[in-house]
Amino acid sequence: MIPIDPARLTRRSLLSGALASALVGGACQSPGSASAPGAPTVASLTAETPFYIAHRGGGGDWPEMTAYAYERAASIPGLQALEISVCLSADNVLVCSHDPTTTRVTGVRRTIAKETWATLSKLEVSPADTTDPTQAARPLTRLDDILERYIGQYVLFIEPKVPAAEAPLLDRLRGLLNPDRVVWKQTLTGAGFGAAKNVGFGTWGYVLDEPASLGDNLTRLAADPTIDMLGIPVRGRPALVQAATEAAAAHGKKTIAWPITTEADRQHALGFGASGLMTSRIAELMPPPAVAPPTG
């Protein structure tokens, strides 16, 4: 168990639950971890409204996309989905990182594509942008360490952040043999949705405020059968939010709002009808599960 400082007894530190046992890492074509009883699937998750996704593993609460962040997010009762961004190292290791460089999160400038994992593994992700900047920094993390621990228990929303990561990421996810727990995430104009659908993954294309994603392009892409859900920027222009919401509704597709960092963001997303809420402040903004009244 992770030690709790009695002086910092917040909702985050009080949340408890059994953490998944890490499985032995395997080769790219090894099967995924055994499913926990009642584990969610993409279908069961998206049947709920609202459903929550821990953006970057709860990167507003803990050092983003580190093994520690995912472990803490996994202790939150009722959470069913985690989000991961992926880059590729010089020696073909899939690395959990939103950025192609390590500068923002570690303070050390390294281009992930130019470094080996032996070098990158020595870097630590800062807590400076979290709700508790006094907490410890945590090591940069390989995607494999997250996949094999959580694929049997959570729906994983996974995005390749650089083109070089797309093919190896698709191969790695296919090898897990858990397609019903994977959502392939890219910009709405991304090229990987067809391949992801072919292996049974869910898909989510998020709308950016740029011509390629708007107007007639938005109408066309929203109708694409290889895109299951649309992402709407919660702080986007009202006209963009309305257009994306209407395009999704016209084709019977769920919407996911991101990036939610405040209660006002959450209420706004619910107000325009988002089914999914992706938040880095998962410990604060995801309500506790409802407790059924006693019977008898």
N, C-alpha and C positions, 0 to 999 in steps of 0.2 A: 504494500500500500504506500501511497505517497504521503510523507509526513505533512501534517497541518500545523501551521503556526497559530496557537490559540489567540494571538493578538489580531489575527486577520480572518476571523470567522465570518466570511461573507457567504452569500448564497452559493457562489462558485465553490468555495472550499467545503461547504456542507454537503454538496451533492455527492451521492455515493452510488455505488453499483458495482457489480462484478465486471472487471476489465477482462477483455479477451486474452487468452493465453497465446503467446506467440508461437507460430508453427515453424517448423524447420524450413528454411528457404530452399527452393528447388530451382531447377532449370526453367527456361522460358516456356517449355511445353508441359510443365508439371501441372497437375490438377489443382484447383483452388482448395481452400480450407473447407472442412465439413460445415454444413449449414447448421446454425443454432435453431432449435425448435421455435417455430413462429417467426423466424427472421423475415424482415420485409423484402419485398421485391419492388421493381420499378412500378409494376401494376398496382400493388397494394399501397405503396407510398403515395402515388399520384391520385389514388381514389379518395384520399383525404383532402380536406380544405379547412384551414391551411396546413401545409406541411413545411417543415423547416429543414434547412441544409446548413451545416457548419462550414461557412466560407473560409477557405484556407485552414481548415481544422480549428476554427475559432481564433483566427489570428489577431483579433482585437483584444482577446483575453489572455492569450499565451503566445510565445514566440512562434510566428506563423509557419505552418506546414512542417513543423518538427514532430518527431515521434511523440514527444511530451505533449504537444498541443492535441494531437489526435487521441492520445490516451486520456487526457482530461475531458475532451469533448465526449468521448465514449462513456464517461461516467455519468453523463446527464440523463436522468430518467426520461424516457419517451423519445429521445433523439433517434432518428432512423437513417439519416443521410449525411455523408461527409463529402467535401469538395476538395479536389487536388489539382494543381497545375504542374506541368512536367516539362523539364528541359533535358537535354542529352549531353553527357560529358564527352571528352575526347576519347575515352575508352569505352564508350557505348553504355554507360550506366545512366538509367533514367533517374533524374534527380527531382525531388519535390521543390519547385521554385516557380514563382510567378514571373520573375525577371530573368532575362538571359545572362545577367551579371549578378554577382553577389554583393555589390556595393551597398544597396539600400538596406538590406537586412543584416549584413554582417559588419559593415564599415570597412571591409577589405575588398579592394577592386580585383575581381577575377571574372573572366568570361568563361562561363560554364563549358561551352563547346571547345574551349582551348585547354582545359585542365583535366587531369585524371581524377578519379574518385579518391585516390590516395591523398591528393592535395586538398580537394574540396571537403573531405571528411574531417579535416582538422579545423574547419571554420565553424563558428557558432552564431546562431541567429539572435539578434538583440531583442530585449523586451521593451525597448524604448517607446514603441508606438502602441503598447498595450495598456490596459486599465491598471496594471501594476508594474511600472517600469523598474521597480526594485527587485523583481524576481530574477532568478538566474537566467543567463543566456543558455541556449540549448543547441546541440549539434545539428548541422544541416543533415537532411535525411534522404535516404534512397527510397524511391517509390516501392521497391519490393518489400521493404520493411513494413509499409503500410498495407499494401495489398494482401499479403499473406496473413496478416493479423486480423483484418477487418472484412474481407470480402464475404465471409460466411455469415456476417451479422448485420451489415449495413449496405444500403445502396450507395455506390460511389459515383459521384459526378467527376469526370476526369477530362482535363483539357490539355492537349499538346500546345505549348506556348511558342515553340519554334518549329518550322517545317521539318527539320531533320528528325524531330522526335515522333512524328506522326506514324510512320511505318513500324518502327520498333515498339511503340506504345500499343498499336493495334495488335501486333503479334503477341505481345505480353498479355494483354487483356484476354485475347482469344484463348490463350493457353490456360487461363484460370478455370475455364469450363463453368463459369457462373454468369452467363450473359444476362440473366434476368435481374442481376444486381449492378449492372453497369449502365451509366448514362454518358454517352460521348458528347462533350461540350465544346462548342466552337462559336466564333462569330457567325451570324446568320449567313454570311457569304462564304463560310468555310467549305473546303473541298472533301472533307472526310465523312460526311453523313451517310452517303450511299454504302461505303465499305462497312461502316459501323452497323447499319441496319442489316446488311447481308449476314452478319454473324450474330444477330439477335439482340444487339444493344438498343436501349432507348437513346434518343437524341434530343439535344437542346441547342437551338441556335439563338444567340442573344443579339438584340438589335443595337447598333451603334448609330450615333447621330451623324451620319455621313451619307452622301448620295447613293452609294451602292446598296444601302440597307433601307432606303426610304422610297416613297412614292410608288411608282409602278413596280419597282424592284421588290419592295416590301410585299405588295400584293402577290407577286409571282412566287417569291420565296416562302411566304406563309402557306401557299397551296402545295408546296413540295411534299410528297408523301414520305420522303426520307427524313423529314424534320418533324418530330413529335410535339415539341413544346417551344414556345417563344420566350425569350428573356427580355424584360423591360427595365430600363434604368430607372430606379425609383425617383431620382432627382432630375430626370430628363424633362425637356420642354413639354408643357401640357399637350401640345399638338402631336408630339412624337408618342407620348404615352397613350393618347386616345387612338392614334392611327394603329399602333401595334396591338392594342387591346382589341380593336374592332377587327383587324386582320386575323388575329388568332380565333376570335369568336366565329368569324365567317367560315372558318374551316374546322371548327370543333376542336381546337387545340388549347391546352392549358397554358397559362402564363406563369412565369417565375420572376419576381422582382428582386433586383440586386442593385448596389450593395447596401444592405440595411444596417445602419450603425446606431440609430437612435429610435426611441419609442415613436417619435413623430414620423420617421421613415416607415416604421411598421404599420402605423395607423393609415398612412397615405396609401401604402401598397394594398392593404385590405380594402380601403375605400374604392380603389379603381378595379378591384376584383381579382387581384393576383391569387392564384391557387398556392404557389410555392413562395417561400420567403428565404432568401439566402443571406445569412448574416454572419459577420465575423465576431459579433458580440453575442454569441449563442448562449453563454451562461446567464446573461442578463435579460435577453429579449425573447427567449423561448419560454412560454408559460409552462409551469409544472403540469404533468398529466392530470386530467380530471379524476377525482376519486369517487367511485360509485358509492351511493348511500348504502348503509347496512340494510340487510333484509331480515325479515322475521320479527 
